[in-house]
Amino acid sequence: MAGGWSRDGAVSEQIEASISDELARMKARKSPVGESLTHCAECEEPIPEKRRVALPGVKLCIDCQQERDGQAKQRGGINRRGSKDSQLK
């Protein structure tokens, strides 16, 4: 598939690189380890047993974790590997 000024296969390479970057970022993210708490470290609400079993070392209830996840930093929207045209919004 021709992509204007880009060479053949550049779009596929770009997608593969984006996926690889995201997977590496997720793997580098530290997961909880150790003993799970029975009550949330922030709000003192009980943490359901199924959550404690599914995520060993969990310290936060679902509501507090979702709130914390919502505060994550926004990453830049520019595709570093893309052509100039792919960076236009």
ZAGU-173505 format. One record per residue (C-alpha): residue number from 1; x, y negated, z negated. Coordinates in pm, 1 decimal. Example, Ala and Ser with C-alpha at 12.3 -4.5 7.8 and 13.67 -1.06 7.14 Angstrom:
2
> 1 / 1230.0 / 450.0 / -780.0
> 2 / 1367.0 / 106.0 / -714.0
// end
This chain:
89
> 1 / 0.0 / 0.0 / 0.0
> 2 / 144.3 / -333.1 / 102.8
> 3 / 148.5 / -601.3 / -163.9
> 4 / 239.7 / -920.1 / 17.5
> 5 / 604.4 / -999.3 / -57.0
> 6 / 652.1 / -698.1 / -282.4
> 7 / 795.3 / -371.6 / -162.2
> 8 / 591.1 / -52.0 / -136.7
> 9 / 531.6 / 110.3 / -474.8
> 10 / 605.7 / -206.7 / -673.2
> 11 / 256.1 / -219.8 / -821.7
> 12 / 278.6 / 139.9 / -942.5
> 13 / 620.6 / 73.6 / -1094.3
> 14 / 481.7 / -233.2 / -1267.1
> 15 / 193.4 / -34.1 / -1417.9
> 16 / 425.7 / 246.9 / -1528.4
> 17 / 663.2 / -3.4 / -1690.7
> 18 / 377.1 / -172.4 / -1877.7
> 19 / 254.3 / 163.2 / -2007.5
> 20 / 605.9 / 265.8 / -2112.6
> 21 / 657.3 / -64.0 / -2296.4
> 22 / 330.2 / -26.8 / -2486.2
> 23 / 402.5 / 336.5 / -2579.8
> 24 / 748.7 / 240.8 / -2706.6
> 25 / 595.3 / -42.2 / -2910.9
> 26 / 338.4 / 193.0 / -3064.3
> 27 / 602.2 / 456.8 / -3147.8
> 28 / 822.9 / 194.8 / -3313.4
> 29 / 534.7 / 86.3 / -3534.8
> 30 / 581.4 / 227.0 / -3882.3
> 31 / 306.8 / 451.9 / -4010.6
> 32 / 232.5 / 495.0 / -4380.5
> 33 / 416.7 / 770.9 / -4562.8
> 34 / 391.4 / 915.6 / -4908.4
> 35 / 94.0 / 957.6 / -5134.4
> 36 / -233.9 / 794.2 / -5032.1
> 37 / -401.0 / 561.0 / -5276.5
> 38 / -748.3 / 647.1 / -5400.1
> 39 / -847.8 / 278.7 / -5410.4
> 40 / -764.2 / -3.1 / -5169.6
> 41 / -454.0 / -206.3 / -5259.1
> 42 / -631.5 / -531.5 / -5168.4
> 43 / -998.3 / -504.3 / -5266.8
> 44 / -995.5 / -207.7 / -5509.1
> 45 / -1276.3 / -31.3 / -5315.8
> 46 / -1248.4 / 349.6 / -5306.1
> 47 / -1077.8 / 488.9 / -4994.2
> 48 / -1280.0 / 780.8 / -4850.1
> 49 / -1114.2 / 1120.5 / -4889.4
> 50 / -1139.2 / 1191.5 / -4515.3
> 51 / -938.3 / 874.5 / -4443.7
> 52 / -674.3 / 971.0 / -4701.6
> 53 / -640.6 / 1316.6 / -4544.1
> 54 / -631.7 / 1185.2 / -4186.2
> 55 / -372.1 / 914.9 / -4263.1
> 56 / -129.6 / 1030.9 / -4531.7
> 57 / 9.6 / 733.8 / -4721.6
> 58 / -284.0 / 505.1 / -4645.8
> 59 / -304.9 / 203.9 / -4879.6
> 60 / -601.0 / 5.9 / -4744.2
> 61 / -971.9 / 73.9 / -4696.9
> 62 / -1115.5 / 56.1 / -4345.5
> 63 / -1250.9 / -299.7 / -4383.9
> 64 / -921.4 / -441.6 / -4512.4
> 65 / -724.7 / -256.5 / -4244.5
> 66 / -951.4 / -390.1 / -3968.8
> 67 / -912.6 / -741.6 / -4105.2
> 68 / -534.6 / -704.9 / -4111.0
> 69 / -532.0 / -559.0 / -3757.5
> 70 / -737.1 / -854.8 / -3636.1
> 71 / -463.5 / -1090.0 / -3755.7
> 72 / -203.2 / -930.5 / -3529.0
> 73 / 13.3 / -1164.4 / -3325.7
> 74 / -92.2 / -1226.1 / -2970.2
> 75 / 170.8 / -1124.7 / -2718.7
> 76 / 248.1 / -1331.6 / -2411.3
> 77 / 26.3 / -1282.5 / -2110.2
> 78 / 302.1 / -1309.1 / -1853.0
> 79 / 403.1 / -993.5 / -1674.0
> 80 / 783.7 / -1003.1 / -1680.1
> 81 / 822.7 / -745.6 / -1404.8
> 82 / 562.6 / -885.4 / -1170.8
> 83 / 597.8 / -1110.8 / -875.9
> 84 / 512.8 / -1478.9 / -904.3
> 85 / 166.2 / -1410.4 / -761.6
> 86 / 86.3 / -1153.8 / -1032.7
> 87 / 156.2 / -1414.8 / -1302.5
> 88 / -112.9 / -1653.5 / -1181.2
> 89 / -422.0 / -1658.3 / -1399.8
// end
